Amino acid sequence: MSGVTLRKVKADEADIRLDRWFKRNCPEFTFGQVQKFLRGGQIRVDGKRAKANQRVEPGQEIRVPPAPVMSGGGTGPWGEDGSGYNPSEVQQRKHAGPAKSDATEAELQALRDSVIFYDELVLAINKPAGLAVQGGTNTNVHVDGMLDALKLDSKERPKLVHRLDKDTSGVLLLARSASAAHALTKAFKDKSTRKLYWAIVTGAPAEREGMIDAPLAKIAGKGGEKMVIDEKLGKSAQSVFRQLHRAGRKAAWLALSPLTGRTHQLRVHCEAIECPILGDGKYGGPKAFIDGLSNQMHLHARAIDFPHPVTGHRVVIEAPVPEHFAETLKKLNFDPKTPTKFLTPEIHREKEEKPKPKAKPSRARKK
């Protein structure tokens, strides 16, 4: 086929998924096009048919077919969750390249001001609530499109290694090189990172702490896709929680840690214990709002603990809560100086009653 090229995998691209390799090296392809070419055998690795989740290795040769031209003369960018593209951006994008956004200079400066940590390989921002991490339909301002503003003292554009929901604030980690991106992605995959979230919920859990174990599945609805608990079709999902403070039965401040990484996991799990996150109308409905308190979502990625890509030493980064969250803490008389403590997967076991020591047999009194 005319226009077919053969490209070799670079050393710093080891062990990334094939579909992610295309996203990085061939942004002119849409997610759907890559899937179609894989099914048809037009994309091959070392001459063999391949799958999207196949891991590539340095030196392997990838067969890249010519990218179809989209109507309007542009090419289809990858969508927010890697599952498609945003048609509204097609005509705007005549040449493939890094994701762009319509951010103003003030928005770019605000992003620079949100940096809370960086060294030669890692950068972290305190993402504000309401800012999307990646683009999508009717989302023209997002972190992915403003990454050039976060180059700082580097020539290389930082890379996303995980995501937060648009309305979730807090620590967002980025890699400042391809090798760092590989190491951090691996750390997320093998669960050597620890994540701590803070949430204000309506109502209060019956238990002070525990684990929520409820499988999640995605369904389509009138308001778009939504995650639901489904024992048969859902994927395994576990979260641990601990109450930090409570205001009777009105509201509670929870520390949360997801042990799995499902979409909207903490939001669905909080609703499952009848304590929806304050401001989360998507999952909590009317129960997610309290008169006199902010209607913004009160879910904050408080801290992350991860191994440094080079030294391997543990790095802990904390993000201050946003203004609306701090104001709610004040109104509920919760102590804003509550220390950050990571939760462990064994938290549900800590509640179990410790076995009582066996009584020693009494000695018979000698007459």
C-alpha positions in Angstrom: 0.0 0.0 0.0 1.3 3.4 -1.0 2.3 5.6 2.1 3.0 2.7 4.4 6.0 3.3 6.7 8.1 1.1 9.0 9.1 2.7 12.3 11.3 1.4 15.1 10.4 1.5 18.8 12.8 3.8 20.7 14.6 2.8 23.9 12.5 5.2 26.1 9.3 3.7 24.7 9.8 0.2 26.2 6.8 -1.6 27.6 4.1 1.0 26.6 0.9 -0.3 25.0 0.8 -0.3 21.2 -2.3 2.0 21.1 -0.4 4.4 23.4 2.6 4.2 21.1 0.3 5.4 18.3 -1.1 8.2 20.4 2.4 9.4 21.1 4.0 9.0 17.7 1.0 9.2 15.3 -1.5 11.7 16.7 -3.0 12.0 13.2 -4.8 8.7 13.8 -8.0 8.6 15.8 -8.5 5.9 18.4 -11.1 4.3 16.2 -8.8 4.2 13.2 -6.1 2.5 15.1 -8.6 -0.2 16.3 -9.9 -0.7 12.8 -6.4 -1.0 11.3 -5.4 -3.5 14.0 -8.5 -5.7 13.3 -7.7 -5.6 9.6 -4.1 -6.5 10.1 -2.8 -3.2 8.6 -0.8 -2.4 11.7 1.8 -5.0 12.5 4.7 -5.5 14.9 7.7 -7.2 13.4 5.5 -8.4 10.6 3.0 -10.0 12.8 -0.6 -9.1 13.6 -0.9 -7.2 16.9 -3.4 -6.1 19.5 -4.0 -2.7 21.1 -2.9 -3.8 24.6 0.3 -5.4 23.3 3.4 -4.0 24.9 6.2 -2.9 22.6 9.9 -3.3 23.0 12.9 -1.3 21.8 14.0 -2.2 18.3 10.7 -3.7 17.2 9.5 -2.5 13.8 5.9 -1.2 13.6 4.1 -1.1 10.3 2.2 2.2 10.1 -0.4 2.6 7.3 -1.3 6.0 5.9 -3.8 7.9 8.0 -7.2 8.5 6.4 -8.0 12.2 5.7 -11.0 13.3 7.7 -13.7 15.4 6.1 -12.8 19.1 6.4 -9.1 18.4 5.7 -8.1 17.7 9.3 -7.3 14.6 11.2 -9.1 13.2 14.2 -7.5 13.9 17.6 -7.8 11.4 20.5 -10.6 12.0 22.9 -10.7 12.7 26.6 -10.6 9.1 27.7 -8.8 7.6 24.7 -12.0 6.1 23.3 -12.6 8.4 20.4 -12.1 11.9 19.1 -13.8 15.3 19.3 -15.4 16.1 15.9 -15.6 19.8 16.7 -11.8 19.9 16.7 -11.3 18.2 13.3 -11.5 21.2 11.1 -9.4 23.3 13.4 -6.5 20.9 13.3 -4.8 20.8 9.8 -1.6 19.3 11.1 -1.0 16.7 13.7 0.8 17.7 16.8 0.4 18.1 20.6 -3.1 18.8 22.0 -4.1 22.4 21.9 -6.6 24.5 23.8 -8.2 27.9 23.6 -6.7 29.0 26.9 -6.1 32.6 27.5 -2.8 34.0 28.9 -4.5 34.4 32.3 -5.5 30.7 32.3 -2.0 29.7 31.3 -0.5 31.8 34.1 -3.0 30.3 36.5 -1.8 26.8 35.5 1.8 27.8 36.1 0.9 29.2 39.5 -0.7 25.8 40.4 2.7 24.0 40.4 3.4 22.6 43.8 6.4 20.5 43.1 9.0 19.9 40.4 12.5 18.5 39.8 14.3 17.4 36.7 11.9 14.5 36.1 8.6 15.0 37.9 6.2 17.9 38.1 2.9 18.2 40.1 0.1 20.7 40.0 -2.8 21.4 42.4 -5.5 21.1 39.7 -8.4 23.4 40.3 -12.0 22.0 40.3 -13.7 22.6 37.0 -10.6 22.3 34.8 -10.6 19.2 32.6 -7.4 17.1 32.3 -8.0 16.2 28.6 -10.2 17.6 25.9 -13.6 16.3 24.8 -16.9 17.5 23.3 -17.3 21.2 24.1 -14.1 21.1 26.2 -11.6 23.5 24.6 -9.6 24.5 27.7 -7.8 21.6 29.4 -4.5 20.7 31.0 -3.4 18.5 28.1 -3.7 21.5 25.7 -1.7 23.8 28.0 1.3 21.5 28.8 3.7 23.8 26.9 3.1 26.4 29.7 4.5 23.8 32.2 7.9 23.3 30.4 9.5 25.6 33.0 13.2 25.2 32.7 12.9 22.2 30.3 12.8 22.0 26.5 10.5 19.0 26.7 6.8 19.1 27.1 5.6 17.3 30.2 3.5 14.2 29.9 0.3 13.1 31.7 0.6 9.9 33.6 -2.8 9.8 35.3 -6.1 11.8 35.4 -8.5 13.4 37.7 -12.2 14.1 37.0 -13.0 17.6 35.8 -14.7 18.6 39.0 -12.1 16.9 41.3 -9.3 19.2 42.6 -5.9 18.2 43.9 -2.6 16.6 43.1 -2.0 15.8 39.4 1.3 14.2 38.6 3.2 14.8 35.3 6.4 13.4 33.9 9.1 15.6 32.4 10.6 13.0 30.2 9.6 9.8 28.3 11.7 7.6 30.7 10.0 9.3 33.7 6.6 8.8 32.1 7.4 5.1 31.7 8.5 4.7 35.3 5.6 6.6 36.8 3.0 4.7 34.6 4.5 1.5 35.8 4.3 2.6 39.4 0.6 3.3 39.0 0.1 0.0 37.3 1.8 -2.1 39.9 0.2 -0.1 42.7 3.4 1.1 44.3 1.8 4.6 44.4 -0.6 5.5 47.2 -3.3 8.1 46.7 -5.3 9.9 49.4 -8.5 11.8 48.8 -10.5 14.0 51.1 -14.3 14.3 50.6 -17.1 16.1 52.4 -20.2 13.8 52.2 -23.8 14.3 53.1 -24.9 12.1 56.0 -22.3 10.0 57.8 -21.2 6.3 57.5 -22.5 3.9 60.1 -18.9 2.8 60.7 -15.9 5.0 61.6 -13.8 3.2 59.0 -14.0 0.3 56.6 -13.8 -1.0 53.0 -16.3 -0.6 50.2 -16.2 -3.5 47.9 -18.6 -3.0 45.0 -17.9 -3.9 41.3 -18.6 -1.2 38.8 -19.9 -1.2 35.2 -20.5 1.6 32.7 -23.9 2.2 31.3 -25.3 4.8 28.8 -28.1 7.2 29.9 -29.8 10.4 29.0 -27.2 12.4 30.8 -24.3 10.5 29.2 -22.3 7.6 30.5 -22.6 6.6 34.1 -21.0 4.1 36.4 -23.2 1.7 38.4 -22.7 -1.1 40.8 -23.3 -4.4 38.9 -22.4 -7.7 40.7 -22.6 -9.7 37.4 -21.0 -7.5 34.8 -19.1 -5.0 36.9 -15.3 -4.9 37.3 -13.9 -5.4 40.8 -13.6 -2.1 42.7 -12.5 -1.5 46.3 -12.1 1.7 48.3 -11.2 2.2 51.9 -12.4 5.1 54.1 -12.0 6.7 57.5 -14.1 9.4 59.1 -12.0 12.4 60.1 -14.9 14.5 61.5 -18.6 14.5 61.5 -21.5 16.9 62.1 -24.0 14.6 63.6 -26.0 13.0 60.7 -25.7 16.1 58.6 -22.3 15.6 57.0 -18.9 14.0 57.4 -15.3 14.6 56.3 -13.8 11.4 54.9 -10.3 10.3 54.0 -10.6 7.9 51.0 -8.1 5.7 49.1 -9.1 3.8 46.0 -7.4 0.3 45.8 -8.5 0.0 42.2 -8.8 2.6 39.5 -12.3 2.5 38.1 -13.9 5.6 36.6 -15.8 7.7 39.2 -15.0 5.0 41.7 -15.0 7.1 44.9 -18.1 9.0 43.8 -20.1 5.8 43.3 -18.8 4.1 46.4 -19.7 7.0 48.6 -23.2 7.0 47.2 -23.4 3.2 47.8 -23.0 3.7 51.5 -25.7 6.4 51.3 -23.3 9.3 51.8 -23.0 11.0 48.4 -20.2 13.5 48.0 -21.4 17.0 48.6 -22.1 18.7 45.3 -22.1 15.5 43.2 -25.5 15.7 41.7 -24.6 13.1 39.0 -24.5 10.3 41.5 -26.2 11.7 44.6 -29.1 13.6 43.1 -30.8 16.0 45.5 -29.3 14.2 48.5 -25.9 15.5 47.5 -26.7 19.1 48.4 -27.1 20.9 51.8 -28.6 24.3 52.2 -26.1 26.9 53.1 -23.1 24.9 51.7 -21.3 25.3 48.4 -22.8 23.3 45.5 -19.4 22.6 44.0 -18.1 19.0 44.3 -16.1 18.4 47.5 -13.7 15.7 46.3 -10.0 16.6 46.6 -6.9 14.6 45.7 -5.1 15.5 48.9 -1.8 13.6 48.6 0.2 11.1 46.6 3.1 8.9 47.6 5.2 7.4 44.9 8.7 6.1 44.1 11.0 8.6 42.4 11.7 7.5 38.8 15.5 7.6 39.3 16.3 7.3 43.0 13.4 5.1 44.0 13.0 7.1 47.2 9.5 7.7 48.3 8.1 11.2 47.4 5.0 12.6 49.1 3.2 15.6 47.6 0.3 17.3 49.3 -2.1 19.8 47.8 -4.0 22.4 49.8 -7.8 22.2 49.6 -9.6 24.7 47.3 -11.4 27.7 48.6 -14.9 26.2 48.5 -13.7 23.1 50.4 -12.0 25.2 53.1 -15.1 27.4 53.5 -17.3 24.3 54.0 -14.9 22.9 56.6 -15.2 26.2 58.4 -19.0 26.2 58.3 -19.1 22.7 59.7 -16.6 23.4 62.4 -14.2 20.8 61.1 -10.5 21.2 62.1 -8.7 22.3 58.9 -5.4 21.3 60.5 -6.2 17.6 60.5 -3.0 15.8 59.5 -2.6 13.9 56.3 -2.5 10.1 56.9 -2.5 7.5 54.2 -4.9 4.6 54.5 -3.9 1.0 54.1 -5.7 -1.9 52.4 -5.8 -3.7 55.7 -8.0 -1.0 57.3 -11.1 -3.3 57.3 -9.1 -5.9 59.2 -8.0 -3.4 61.9 -11.6 -3.3 63.0 -11.8 -7.0 63.8 -11.9 -7.8 67.4 -8.6 -9.0 68.7 -8.6 -12.5 70.1 -8.8 -12.6 73.9 -5.8 -14.2 75.7 -6.5 -17.6 77.1 -7.0 -17.7 80.8 -4.3 -19.6 82.7 -5.5 -22.6 84.7 -5.6 -21.8 88.4 -3.3 -23.9 90.6 -5.0 -26.1 93.2 -4.2 -25.0 96.7 -2.2 -27.5 98.7 -3.6 -28.5 102.0 
